[in-house]
Amino acid sequence: MLPVKPGRTESTDKLRREVNRVIRRYVEQGIAEVVSGAVFVDELHMLDIECFTHLNALLESPLAPAVILTTNRGQSFVRGMSDVVSHGITRDFLDECAISLLQDLLDSALKCMIVKTDGYTRDQVGKVIPLRATVEGSKHGKGVFRPVGSRGGEGLATA
């Protein structure tokens, strides 16, 4: 095992290299097997430019996992940049996804996909809010959520 100091929250390059060395040795000895997985990032538009740098490096790895990204933004800023970009995704990362998508199509192994989603209708919001309140254990009277549900199609900023 590698010693990790208590209270440290960031991995240094030196620590990463040491971990990689140990894992490589375990794989060579047949003790371990490295298996590609999946990375799920919710609220993608909240990431900053540095996070995208790390995600780009992850996609370029020989054992690149499937990367699943979600956001509800159409056009948004990336923290640390002044440009407005599609879905809050840096152009470099979007290009990397497009290249990966084309390569995956050629290899018949899809790893990158962009899925368009639509906002909720008023009827859907009117059903989801009471259900969520029940799941959270909230005690509420009949019809208390009707005013909120009636504004459901307006978006979070005005609801």
DSSP file (Angstrom, degrees, kcal/mol; ACC not computed):
  #  RESIDUE AA STRUCTURE BP1 BP2  ACC     N-H-->O    O-->H-N    N-H-->O    O-->H-N    TCO  KAPPA ALPHA  PHI   PSI    X-CA   Y-CA   Z-CA
    1    1 A M              0   0    0      0, 0.0     0, 0.0     0, 0.0     0, 0.0   0.000 360.0 360.0 360.0 149.2    0.0    0.0    0.0
    2    2 A L        -     0   0    0      1,-0.0     2,-0.3    13,-0.0    13,-0.0  -0.779 360.0-116.2 -94.0 136.3    1.1    3.6   -0.6
    3    3 A P        -     0   0    0      0, 0.0     2,-0.5     0, 0.0    -1,-0.0  -0.539  30.2-169.8 -72.6 132.4    1.2    5.9    2.3
    4    4 A V        -     0   0    0     -2,-0.3     3,-0.1     4,-0.0    -2,-0.0  -0.991  22.1-125.2-122.9 127.2   -1.3    8.8    2.0
    5    5 A K    >   -     0   0    0     -2,-0.5     3,-1.5     1,-0.1     2,-0.0  -0.476  31.9-107.0 -72.2 137.1   -1.0   11.7    4.5
    6    6 A P  T 3  S+     0   0    0      0, 0.0     3,-0.1     0, 0.0    -1,-0.1  -0.334 102.6  26.2 -62.1 143.5   -4.3   12.4    6.3
    7    7 A G  T 3  S+     0   0    0      1,-0.3     2,-0.4    -3,-0.1    -2,-0.1   0.334  85.4 131.4  87.9  -7.5   -6.0   15.6    5.2
    8    8 A R    <   +     0   0    0     -3,-1.5    -1,-0.3     1,-0.1     3,-0.1  -0.637  25.8 172.8 -79.2 132.8   -4.6   15.6    1.7
    9    9 A T        +     0   0    0     -2,-0.4     2,-0.4    -3,-0.1    -1,-0.1   0.494  55.9  67.6-116.6  -7.3   -7.3   16.1   -0.9
   10   10 A E  S    S-     0   0    0      0, 0.0     2,-0.5     0, 0.0    -1,-0.1  -0.946  71.5-134.6-121.9 136.5   -5.2   16.4   -4.1
   11   11 A S        -     0   0    0     -2,-0.4     2,-0.1    -3,-0.1    -2,-0.0  -0.734  23.4-143.3 -85.6 129.5   -3.1   13.8   -5.9
   12   12 A T     >  -     0   0    0     -2,-0.5     4,-2.4     1,-0.1     5,-0.2  -0.468  23.2-112.5 -85.4 163.1    0.3   15.0   -6.9
   13   13 A D  H  > S+     0   0    0      1,-0.2     4,-2.5     2,-0.2     5,-0.2   0.878 119.5  55.1 -61.2 -37.3    2.0   13.9  -10.2
   14   14 A K  H  > S+     0   0    0      2,-0.2     4,-2.1     1,-0.2    -1,-0.2   0.924 108.7  46.7 -62.6 -44.8    4.6   12.1   -8.1
   15   15 A L  H  > S+     0   0    0      2,-0.2     4,-2.7     1,-0.2    -2,-0.2   0.908 111.5  51.6 -64.1 -42.2    1.8   10.1   -6.3
   16   16 A R  H  X S+     0   0    0     -4,-2.4     4,-2.8     1,-0.2    -2,-0.2   0.923 109.8  49.2 -60.6 -44.4    0.1    9.3   -9.6
   17   17 A R  H  X S+     0   0    0     -4,-2.5     4,-2.3     2,-0.2    -1,-0.2   0.906 112.0  49.0 -61.7 -41.0    3.3    8.0  -11.1
   18   18 A E  H  X S+     0   0    0     -4,-2.1     4,-2.4     2,-0.2    -2,-0.2   0.913 111.8  48.4 -65.6 -43.0    3.9    5.8   -8.1
   19   19 A V  H  X S+     0   0    0     -4,-2.7     4,-2.7     1,-0.2     5,-0.2   0.932 112.1  49.6 -61.5 -45.8    0.4    4.4   -8.2
   20   20 A N  H  X S+     0   0    0     -4,-2.8     4,-2.7     1,-0.2    -2,-0.2   0.895 110.2  51.2 -60.2 -40.5    0.8    3.7  -11.9
   21   21 A R  H  X S+     0   0    0     -4,-2.3     4,-2.1     2,-0.2    -1,-0.2   0.928 112.3  45.4 -62.6 -46.3    4.1    2.0  -11.3
   22   22 A V  H  X S+     0   0    0     -4,-2.4     4,-2.4     2,-0.2    -2,-0.2   0.921 114.5  47.8 -65.0 -44.4    2.6   -0.3   -8.5
   23   23 A I  H  X S+     0   0    0     -4,-2.7     4,-2.6     1,-0.2     5,-0.2   0.927 110.4  52.1 -63.3 -44.4   -0.5   -1.1  -10.6
   24   24 A R  H  X S+     0   0    0     -4,-2.7     4,-2.4    -5,-0.2    -1,-0.2   0.905 110.5  49.0 -57.2 -42.1    1.7   -1.9  -13.7
   25   25 A R  H  X S+     0   0    0     -4,-2.1     4,-2.0     2,-0.2    -1,-0.2   0.915 110.6  50.0 -64.7 -43.1    3.8   -4.3  -11.5
   26   26 A Y  H  X>S+     0   0    0     -4,-2.4     5,-2.1     2,-0.2     6,-1.2   0.900 111.6  48.7 -61.4 -41.3    0.6   -6.0  -10.2
   27   27 A V  H ><5S+     0   0    0     -4,-2.6     3,-1.0     1,-0.2    -2,-0.2   0.927 110.8  50.2 -65.0 -44.4   -0.7   -6.4  -13.7
   28   28 A E  H 3<5S+     0   0    0     -4,-2.4    -1,-0.2     1,-0.3    -2,-0.2   0.844 111.5  49.1 -62.2 -33.8    2.6   -7.9  -14.9
   29   29 A Q  H 3<5S-     0   0    0     -4,-2.0    -1,-0.3    -5,-0.2    -2,-0.2   0.543 114.2-118.1 -82.9  -7.3    2.6  -10.3  -12.0
   30   30 A G  T <<5S+     0   0    0     -3,-1.0    -3,-0.2    -4,-0.6    -2,-0.1   0.586  84.5 116.4  81.3   9.6   -1.0  -11.4  -12.7
   31   31 A I  S   <S+     0   0    0     -5,-2.1     2,-0.3    -6,-0.2    -4,-0.2   0.824  78.3  22.9 -76.8 -33.2   -2.1  -10.1   -9.3
   32   32 A A        -     0   0    0     -6,-1.2     2,-0.4    -9,-0.2    -2,-0.2  -0.875  61.2-152.0-134.1 162.7   -4.4   -7.5  -10.8
   33   33 A E        -     0   0    0     -2,-0.3     2,-0.6    -3,-0.1    -6,-0.0  -0.999  17.4-137.3-134.5 134.1   -6.3   -6.7  -14.0
   34   34 A V        -     0   0    0     -2,-0.4     2,-0.5   -11,-0.0    -2,-0.0  -0.825  23.5-172.0 -95.2 125.0   -7.2   -3.2  -15.1
   35   35 A V        -     0   0    0     -2,-0.6     2,-0.1    28,-0.0    28,-0.1  -0.963  22.6-123.6-121.4 129.7  -10.7   -2.9  -16.5
   36   36 A S        +     0   0    0     -2,-0.5     2,-0.1     1,-0.1    28,-0.1  -0.408  38.7 171.2 -68.1 146.8  -12.1    0.1  -18.2
   37   37 A G        -     0   0    0     26,-0.3    29,-2.3    -2,-0.1     2,-0.4  -0.225  30.0 -77.4-130.2-142.2  -15.2    1.5  -16.6
   38   38 A A  E     -a   66   0A   0     27,-0.3     2,-0.5    -2,-0.1    29,-0.2  -0.981  21.7-153.7-135.1 145.6  -17.5    4.6  -16.9
   39   39 A V  E     -a   67   0A   0     27,-2.8    29,-3.3    -2,-0.4     2,-0.5  -0.988  12.4-163.8-118.3 126.1  -17.3    8.1  -15.6
   40   40 A F  E     -a   68   0A   0     -2,-0.5     2,-0.5    27,-0.2    29,-0.2  -0.951   5.9-175.2-113.8 122.3  -20.5   10.0  -15.0
   41   41 A V  E     -a   69   0A   0     27,-3.1    29,-2.3    -2,-0.5     3,-0.4  -0.958   5.9-166.4-120.2 113.4  -20.4   13.8  -14.7
   42   42 A D  S    S+     0   0    0     -2,-0.5    29,-0.1     1,-0.2     4,-0.1  -0.656  72.2  22.4 -93.6 154.0  -23.7   15.5  -13.8
   43   43 A E  S >  S-     0   0    0     -2,-0.2     3,-2.5     1,-0.1    28,-0.2   0.933  72.4-180.0  55.4  50.3  -24.2   19.3  -14.1
   44   44 A L  G >  S+     0   0    0     26,-3.3     3,-2.2    -3,-0.4    27,-0.2   0.802  70.7  69.4 -50.3 -36.8  -21.4   19.4  -16.7
   45   45 A H  G 3  S+     0   0    0      1,-0.3    -1,-0.3    25,-0.2    34,-0.3   0.597  88.5  66.6 -64.4  -9.1  -21.8   23.2  -17.1
   46   46 A M  G <  S+     0   0    0     -3,-2.5    -1,-0.3    -4,-0.1    -2,-0.2   0.571  80.2 102.5 -86.6  -9.7  -20.4   23.6  -13.5
   47   47 A L    <   -     0   0    0     -3,-2.2    32,-1.1    -4,-0.2     2,-0.2  -0.354  64.2-137.0 -74.2 154.2  -16.9   22.4  -14.5
   48   48 A D  B  >  -b   79   0B   0     30,-0.2     4,-1.5    32,-0.1     3,-0.5  -0.525  32.2 -92.9-103.3 176.6  -14.1   24.8  -15.0
   49   49 A I  H  > S+     0   0    0     30,-2.2     4,-1.4     1,-0.2    31,-0.1   0.835 123.3  56.7 -59.4 -35.5  -11.4   24.8  -17.7
   50   50 A E  H  > S+     0   0    0      1,-0.2     4,-1.8     2,-0.2    -1,-0.2   0.881 102.6  54.7 -65.7 -38.6   -9.0   22.7  -15.6
   51   51 A C  H  > S+     0   0    0     -3,-0.5     4,-2.4     1,-0.2    -1,-0.2   0.897 106.1  51.9 -61.4 -40.0  -11.5   19.9  -15.2
   52   52 A F  H  X S+     0   0    0     -4,-1.5     4,-2.6     1,-0.2    -1,-0.2   0.846 104.4  57.1 -66.9 -32.0  -11.9   19.7  -19.0
   53   53 A T  H  X S+     0   0    0     -4,-1.4     4,-1.9     2,-0.2    -1,-0.2   0.928 109.8  44.7 -61.0 -44.6   -8.1   19.4  -19.3
   54   54 A H  H  X S+     0   0    0     -4,-1.8     4,-2.1     2,-0.2    -2,-0.2   0.887 112.2  51.5 -67.7 -39.2   -8.2   16.3  -17.0
   55   55 A L  H  X S+     0   0    0     -4,-2.4     4,-2.3     2,-0.2    -2,-0.2   0.890 108.0  52.8 -64.8 -38.6  -11.2   14.9  -18.9
   56   56 A N  H  X S+     0   0    0     -4,-2.6     4,-1.4     1,-0.2    -2,-0.2   0.930 109.4  48.5 -60.2 -45.2   -9.3   15.3  -22.2
   57   57 A A  H  X S+     0   0    0     -4,-1.9     4,-0.5     1,-0.2    -1,-0.2   0.884 109.6  53.7 -61.8 -38.3   -6.3   13.4  -20.7
   58   58 A L  H >< S+     0   0    0     -4,-2.1     3,-1.0     1,-0.2    -1,-0.2   0.909 107.4  49.9 -62.8 -43.3   -8.7   10.7  -19.5
   59   59 A L  H 3< S+     0   0    0     -4,-2.3    -1,-0.2     1,-0.2    -2,-0.2   0.790 107.9  54.4 -67.1 -27.0  -10.2   10.3  -23.0
   60   60 A E  H 3< S+     0   0    0     -4,-1.4    -1,-0.2    -5,-0.2    -2,-0.2   0.548  85.6 109.5 -84.1  -6.6   -6.7   10.0  -24.5
   61   61 A S  S X< S-     0   0    0     -3,-1.0     3,-1.4    -4,-0.5    -3,-0.0  -0.358  78.7-124.0 -67.7 147.3   -5.8    7.1  -22.1
   62   62 A P  T 3  S+     0   0    0      0, 0.0    -1,-0.1     0, 0.0    -4,-0.0   0.804 115.0  44.7 -62.1 -27.6   -5.4    3.6  -23.6
   63   63 A L  T 3  S+     0   0    0     -5,-0.1   -26,-0.3   -28,-0.1    -2,-0.1  -0.205  84.6 169.9-106.7  41.3   -8.0    2.4  -21.1
   64   64 A A    <   -     0   0    0     -3,-1.4    -5,-0.1    -5,-0.2   -28,-0.1  -0.288  25.2-138.4 -57.3 128.7  -10.4    5.4  -21.6
   65   65 A P        -     0   0    0      0, 0.0     2,-0.4     0, 0.0   -27,-0.3  -0.319  29.4 -87.3 -79.5 168.9  -13.7    4.7  -19.9
   66   66 A A  E     -a   38   0A   0    -29,-2.3   -27,-2.8    -2,-0.1     2,-0.5  -0.655  47.3-147.3 -69.7 132.2  -17.1    5.5  -21.3
   67   67 A V  E     -a   39   0A   0     44,-0.9     2,-0.5    -2,-0.4    46,-0.4  -0.932  13.4-168.8-112.1 122.1  -17.8    9.1  -20.3
   68   68 A I  E     -a   40   0A   0    -29,-3.3   -27,-3.1    -2,-0.5     2,-0.4  -0.949   8.2-176.0-113.9 121.1  -21.3   10.2  -19.6
   69   69 A L  E     -a   41   0A   0     -2,-0.5     2,-0.4    44,-0.3   -27,-0.2  -0.935   3.4-170.8-120.6 138.0  -22.0   13.9  -19.3
   70   70 A T        +     0   0    0    -29,-2.3   -26,-3.3    -2,-0.4     2,-0.3  -0.980  15.1 149.0-130.0 144.5  -25.2   15.6  -18.4
   71   71 A T        -     0   0    0     -2,-0.4    17,-0.0   -28,-0.2    -2,-0.0  -0.965  37.6-146.7-160.6 157.7  -26.3   19.2  -18.5
   72   72 A N        +     0   0    0     -2,-0.3     2,-0.4    15,-0.0    15,-0.0   0.130  69.2 105.8-113.1  18.9  -29.5   21.2  -19.0
   73   73 A R        -     0   0    0     14,-0.2     3,-0.2     1,-0.2    -2,-0.0  -0.810  45.7-172.1-101.9 138.7  -27.7   24.2  -20.7
   74   74 A G  S    S+     0   0    0      1,-0.4    13,-3.9    -2,-0.4     2,-0.4   0.913  82.8   9.9 -87.4 -59.9  -27.8   24.9  -24.4
   75   75 A Q  E    S+C   86   0C   0     11,-0.3    -1,-0.4    12,-0.2     2,-0.3  -0.982  84.3 151.5-121.3 133.4  -25.2   27.7  -24.5
   76   76 A S  E     -C   85   0C   0      9,-2.7     9,-3.1    -2,-0.4    12,-0.4  -0.983  42.7-102.5-156.9 160.7  -23.1   28.5  -21.5
   77   77 A F  E     -C   84   0C   0     -2,-0.3     2,-0.5     7,-0.2     7,-0.2  -0.597  28.0-134.3 -82.7 151.0  -19.8   29.8  -20.2
   78   78 A V    >   -     0   0    0      5,-0.7     3,-2.4    -2,-0.2   -30,-0.2  -0.935  35.5-105.5-100.6 130.3  -17.1   27.5  -19.1
   79   79 A R  B 3  S+b   48   0B   0    -32,-1.1   -30,-2.2    -2,-0.5   -29,-0.2  -0.341 109.5  26.4 -57.8 128.3  -15.6   28.8  -15.8
   80   80 A G  T 3  S+     0   0    0      1,-0.4     2,-0.3   -32,-0.2    -1,-0.3   0.400 110.7  85.1  96.1  -1.3  -12.2   30.3  -16.6
   81   81 A M    <   -     0   0    0     -3,-2.4    -1,-0.4     2,-0.1    -3,-0.1  -0.919  63.6-150.3-127.7 156.5  -13.1   31.1  -20.2
   82   82 A S        +     0   0    0     -2,-0.3     2,-0.2    -3,-0.1    -1,-0.1   0.524  68.2  98.0-101.9  -7.1  -14.9   34.2  -21.7
   83   83 A D  S    S-     0   0    0     -5,-0.1    -5,-0.7     1,-0.0     2,-0.5  -0.554  71.3-130.2 -83.8 144.9  -16.5   32.3  -24.6
   84   84 A V  E     -C   77   0C   0     -2,-0.2     2,-0.3    -7,-0.2    -7,-0.2  -0.833  37.9-178.9 -88.1 128.7  -20.0   31.1  -24.7
   85   85 A V  E >   -C   76   0C   0     -9,-3.1    -9,-2.7    -2,-0.5     3,-1.2  -0.849  34.6 -79.2-130.0 162.8  -19.9   27.5  -25.9
   86   86 A S  E >  S-C   75   0C   0     -2,-0.3     3,-2.1     1,-0.3   -11,-0.3  -0.429 108.8 -14.5 -64.0 126.2  -22.4   24.7  -26.6
   87   87 A H  T 3  S-     0   0    0    -13,-3.9    -1,-0.3     1,-0.3   -14,-0.2   0.582 116.1 -73.2  60.2  14.0  -23.6   22.9  -23.4
   88   88 A G  T <  S+     0   0    0     -3,-1.2     2,-0.5   -12,-0.4    -1,-0.3   0.785  98.5 136.0  71.3  26.4  -20.8   24.5  -21.3
   89   89 A I    <   -     0   0    0     -3,-2.1    -1,-0.3   -13,-0.1    -3,-0.2  -0.915  59.3-115.1-109.5 131.1  -18.3   22.1  -23.0
   90   90 A T     >  -     0   0    0     -2,-0.5     4,-2.5     1,-0.1     5,-0.2  -0.264  22.9-121.1 -60.7 150.4  -15.0   23.5  -24.2
   91   91 A R  H  > S+     0   0    0      1,-0.2     4,-2.8     2,-0.2     5,-0.2   0.889 113.0  55.0 -61.2 -39.0  -14.4   23.3  -27.9
   92   92 A D  H  > S+     0   0    0      2,-0.2     4,-2.4     1,-0.2    -1,-0.2   0.928 110.5  44.7 -59.4 -45.5  -11.3   21.1  -27.4
   93   93 A F  H  > S+     0   0    0      2,-0.2     4,-2.5     1,-0.2    -2,-0.2   0.908 112.8  50.6 -67.6 -40.8  -13.3   18.6  -25.4
   94   94 A L  H  X S+     0   0    0     -4,-2.5     4,-2.3     2,-0.2    -1,-0.2   0.899 111.0  49.8 -62.9 -40.1  -16.2   18.7  -27.9
   95   95 A D  H  X S+     0   0    0     -4,-2.8     4,-2.7     2,-0.2    -2,-0.2   0.918 109.7  51.0 -62.0 -43.2  -13.7   18.1  -30.7
   96   96 A E  H  X S+     0   0    0     -4,-2.4     4,-2.6     1,-0.2    -2,-0.2   0.898 110.5  49.2 -61.6 -40.6  -12.2   15.2  -28.8
   97   97 A C  H  X S+     0   0    0     -4,-2.5     4,-2.8     2,-0.2    -1,-0.2   0.901 110.9  50.1 -64.7 -40.5  -15.7   13.7  -28.3
   98   98 A A  H  X S+     0   0    0     -4,-2.3     4,-2.5     2,-0.2    -2,-0.2   0.920 112.4  46.4 -65.1 -43.1  -16.4   14.1  -32.0
   99   99 A I  H  X S+     0   0    0     -4,-2.7     4,-2.6     2,-0.2    -2,-0.2   0.926 114.2  48.6 -62.8 -44.4  -13.1   12.4  -32.9
  100  100 A S  H  X S+     0   0    0     -4,-2.6     4,-2.9    -5,-0.2    -2,-0.2   0.898 110.5  51.6 -61.5 -41.3  -13.8    9.6  -30.4
  101  101 A L  H  X S+     0   0    0     -4,-2.8     4,-2.3     2,-0.2    -2,-0.2   0.924 110.8  47.0 -62.9 -45.5  -17.4    9.2  -31.8
  102  102 A L  H  X S+     0   0    0     -4,-2.5     4,-2.0     2,-0.2    -2,-0.2   0.920 114.1  47.6 -63.0 -42.8  -16.1    8.9  -35.3
  103  103 A Q  H  X S+     0   0    0     -4,-2.6     4,-2.3     1,-0.2    -2,-0.2   0.912 111.2  51.5 -63.4 -42.0  -13.5    6.4  -34.2
  104  104 A D  H  X>S+     0   0    0     -4,-2.9     5,-2.4     1,-0.2     4,-0.8   0.881 108.1  51.9 -62.8 -38.5  -16.0    4.4  -32.2
  105  105 A L  H  <5S+     0   0    0     -4,-2.3     3,-0.4     2,-0.2    -1,-0.2   0.898 110.8  47.8 -65.0 -39.2  -18.4    4.3  -35.2
  106  106 A L  H  <5S+     0   0    0     -4,-2.0    -2,-0.2     1,-0.2    -1,-0.2   0.870 117.2  42.5 -66.8 -35.8  -15.5    2.9  -37.3
  107  107 A D  H  <5S-     0   0    0     -4,-2.3    -1,-0.2    -5,-0.2    -2,-0.2   0.500 107.7-127.8 -86.5  -4.4  -14.7    0.4  -34.5
  108  108 A S  T  <5S+     0   0    0     -4,-0.8     2,-0.3    -3,-0.4    -3,-0.2   0.837  77.7 112.1  57.9  36.2  -18.4   -0.4  -34.0
  109  109 A A      < -     0   0    0     -5,-2.4     2,-0.2    -6,-0.1    -1,-0.1  -0.730  59.1-151.4-138.0  86.3  -18.0    0.3  -30.2
  110  110 A L        +     0   0    0     -2,-0.3     3,-0.1     1,-0.2    -9,-0.1  -0.394  32.1 153.4 -66.0 124.5  -19.9    3.5  -29.3
  111  111 A K        +     0   0    0      1,-0.2   -44,-0.9    -2,-0.2     2,-0.4   0.494  60.7  52.7-123.4 -14.1  -18.3    5.3  -26.3
  112  112 A C        +     0   0    0    -12,-0.1     2,-0.3   -46,-0.1    -1,-0.2  -0.991  59.7 159.7-132.5 128.5  -19.4    8.9  -26.8
  113  113 A M        -     0   0    0     -2,-0.4     2,-0.5   -46,-0.4   -44,-0.3  -0.998  26.5-150.7-149.1 141.7  -22.9   10.1  -27.4
  114  114 A I        -     0   0    0     -2,-0.3     2,-0.5   -46,-0.1   -44,-0.1  -0.974  17.5-167.4-114.2 125.8  -24.7   13.4  -27.1
  115  115 A V        -     0   0    0     -2,-0.5     2,-0.3     2,-0.0    -2,-0.0  -0.956  13.6-139.5-118.1 124.9  -28.4   13.1  -26.3
  116  116 A K        -     0   0    0     -2,-0.5     2,-0.3     0, 0.0    -2,-0.0  -0.643  22.2-170.5 -81.0 135.7  -30.8   16.1  -26.5
  117  117 A T        -     0   0    0     -2,-0.3     2,-0.3     0, 0.0    -2,-0.0  -0.910  11.6-137.5-123.7 155.8  -33.3   16.4  -23.8
  118  118 A D        -     0   0    0     -2,-0.3     3,-0.1     1,-0.1     0, 0.0  -0.742  25.5-102.3-108.8 158.6  -36.3   18.6  -23.4
  119  119 A G        -     0   0    0     -2,-0.3     2,-0.2     1,-0.1    -1,-0.1  -0.197  47.3 -88.0 -70.2 169.2  -37.6   20.6  -20.4
  120  120 A Y        -     0   0    0     32,-0.2    -1,-0.1     1,-0.1     2,-0.1  -0.504  36.7-126.9 -79.6 148.3  -40.5   19.4  -18.4
  121  121 A T     >  -     0   0    0     -2,-0.2     4,-2.4     1,-0.1     5,-0.2  -0.425  29.4-105.1 -82.7 167.6  -44.1   20.3  -19.2
  122  122 A R  H  > S+     0   0    0      1,-0.2     4,-2.5     2,-0.2    30,-0.2   0.897 122.9  52.5 -60.4 -40.2  -46.4   21.9  -16.7
  123  123 A D  H  > S+     0   0    0      2,-0.2     4,-1.1     1,-0.2    -1,-0.2   0.913 109.5  48.6 -62.9 -43.1  -48.3   18.7  -16.3
  124  124 A Q  H >> S+     0   0    0      2,-0.2     4,-2.5     1,-0.2     3,-0.5   0.916 112.3  47.8 -64.2 -43.7  -45.0   16.8  -15.7
  125  125 A V  H 3X S+     0   0    0     -4,-2.4     4,-2.3     1,-0.2    -1,-0.2   0.901 107.2  57.5 -63.4 -40.1  -43.8   19.3  -13.1
  126  126 A G  H 3< S+     0   0    0     -4,-2.5    -1,-0.2    23,-0.4    -2,-0.2   0.770 113.9  39.0 -61.6 -26.1  -47.2   19.1  -11.4
  127  127 A K  H <X S+     0   0    0     -4,-1.1     4,-1.3    -3,-0.5    -2,-0.2   0.818 114.7  51.4 -90.1 -36.4  -46.8   15.4  -11.0
  128  128 A V  H  X S+     0   0    0     -4,-2.5     4,-3.0     2,-0.2     5,-0.2   0.901 102.9  57.3 -71.0 -42.2  -43.1   15.3  -10.1
  129  129 A I  H  X S+     0   0    0     -4,-2.3     4,-2.4     1,-0.2     5,-0.2   0.935 109.5  42.4 -61.3 -50.4  -43.1   17.9   -7.2
  130  130 A P  H  > S+     0   0    0      0, 0.0     4,-2.1     0, 0.0    -1,-0.2   0.896 115.4  51.5 -63.0 -36.9  -45.7   16.2   -5.0
  131  131 A L  H  X S+     0   0    0     -4,-1.3     4,-2.4     2,-0.2    -2,-0.2   0.933 111.3  47.0 -63.2 -45.6  -44.1   12.8   -5.7
  132  132 A R  H  X S+     0   0    0     -4,-3.0     4,-2.3     1,-0.2    -1,-0.2   0.900 110.3  52.8 -63.6 -40.8  -40.7   14.2   -4.7
  133  133 A A  H  <>S+     0   0    0     -4,-2.4     5,-3.0    -5,-0.2     4,-0.3   0.892 109.9  48.8 -62.1 -39.2  -42.1   15.8   -1.6
  134  134 A T  H ><5S+     0   0    0     -4,-2.1     3,-1.3     3,-0.2    -2,-0.2   0.927 110.2  50.4 -65.2 -45.6  -43.6   12.4   -0.6
  135  135 A V  H 3<5S+     0   0    0     -4,-2.4    -2,-0.2     1,-0.3    -1,-0.2   0.877 109.7  51.6 -60.0 -38.1  -40.3   10.6   -1.2
  136  136 A E  T 3<5S-     0   0    0     -4,-2.3    -1,-0.3    -5,-0.2    -2,-0.2   0.514 119.0-113.1 -77.7  -5.0  -38.6   13.3    1.0
  137  137 A G  T < 5 +     0   0    0     -3,-1.3     2,-0.3    -4,-0.3    -3,-0.2   0.693  59.0 161.0  82.9  18.7  -41.1   12.7    3.8
  138  138 A S      < -     0   0    0     -5,-3.0     2,-0.6    -6,-0.2    -1,-0.2  -0.544  35.9-137.2 -76.4 135.5  -42.7   16.1    3.5
  139  139 A K        +     0   0    0     -2,-0.3     2,-0.3     0, 0.0    -1,-0.0  -0.836  36.5 164.4 -92.1 123.8  -46.1   16.5    5.0
  140  140 A H        -     0   0    0     -2,-0.6     2,-0.1   -10,-0.0     3,-0.1  -0.990  32.7-120.3-144.7 149.8  -48.3   18.5    2.7
  141  141 A G    >   -     0   0    0     -2,-0.3     3,-1.6     1,-0.1     4,-0.3  -0.376  48.4 -76.8 -84.2 166.1  -52.0   19.3    2.2
  142  142 A K  T 3  S+     0   0    0      1,-0.2    -1,-0.1     2,-0.1     0, 0.0  -0.410 115.0   7.1 -65.2 131.0  -54.0   18.6   -0.9
  143  143 A G  T >  S+     0   0    0     -2,-0.1     3,-1.2    -3,-0.1    -1,-0.2   0.469  86.1 126.1  80.9   1.8  -53.3   21.0   -3.7
  144  144 A V  T <  S+     0   0    0     -3,-1.6     4,-0.3     1,-0.3    -2,-0.1   0.794  76.1  46.2 -65.2 -26.4  -50.5   22.8   -2.0
  145  145 A F  T 3> S+     0   0    0     -4,-0.3     4,-2.7     1,-0.2    -1,-0.3   0.463  83.5  97.3 -94.4  -1.7  -48.2   22.3   -5.0
  146  146 A R  H <> S+     0   0    0     -3,-1.2     4,-2.2     1,-0.2    -1,-0.2   0.890  81.5  51.7 -57.1 -43.5  -50.7   23.3   -7.7
  147  147 A P  H  > S+     0   0    0      0, 0.0     4,-0.6     0, 0.0    -1,-0.2   0.899 113.3  45.0 -62.1 -38.0  -49.3   26.9   -7.9
  148  148 A V  H >4 S+     0   0    0     -4,-0.3     3,-1.2    -3,-0.2    -2,-0.2   0.932 113.0  50.2 -69.6 -45.0  -45.8   25.6   -8.4
  149  149 A G  H >< S+     0   0    0     -4,-2.7     3,-1.5     1,-0.3   -23,-0.4   0.839 103.3  60.3 -61.2 -34.3  -46.9   23.0  -10.9
  150  150 A S  H 3< S+     0   0    0     -4,-2.2    -1,-0.3     1,-0.3     3,-0.2   0.704 107.0  46.4 -69.2 -17.8  -48.8   25.6  -12.9
  151  151 A R  T X< S+     0   0    0     -3,-1.2     3,-2.1    -4,-0.6     4,-0.3   0.270  80.9 114.2-101.9  10.0  -45.5   27.5  -13.5
  152  152 A G  G X   +     0   0    0     -3,-1.5     3,-0.9     1,-0.3   -32,-0.2   0.778  69.6  53.9 -55.4 -36.4  -43.6   24.3  -14.5
  153  153 A G  G 3  S+     0   0    0     -3,-0.2    -1,-0.3     1,-0.2    -2,-0.1   0.539  92.8  76.2 -77.8  -4.6  -43.0   25.2  -18.1
  154  154 A E  G <  S-     0   0    0     -3,-2.1    -1,-0.2     1,-0.2     4,-0.2   0.635  99.6-117.5 -84.2 -14.4  -41.4   28.6  -17.1
  155  155 A G    X>  -     0   0    0     -3,-0.9     4,-1.3    -4,-0.3     3,-0.8  -0.158  31.2 -72.7  97.4 164.5  -38.0   27.2  -15.9
  156  156 A L  T 34 S+     0   0    0      1,-0.2    -1,-0.1     2,-0.2    -2,-0.0   0.794 120.7  67.0 -68.3 -30.1  -36.3   27.2  -12.6
  157  157 A A  T 34 S+     0   0    0      1,-0.2    -1,-0.2    -3,-0.2    -2,-0.1   0.803 115.8  25.8 -65.1 -27.9  -35.3   30.9  -12.6
  158  158 A T  T <4        0   0    0     -3,-0.8    -1,-0.2    -4,-0.2    -2,-0.2   0.554 360.0 360.0-112.2 -10.5  -38.9   32.0  -12.4
  159  159 A A     <        0   0    0     -4,-1.3    -2,-0.1    -7,-0.1    -3,-0.1   0.493 360.0 360.0 -79.1 360.0  -40.6   29.0  -10.7
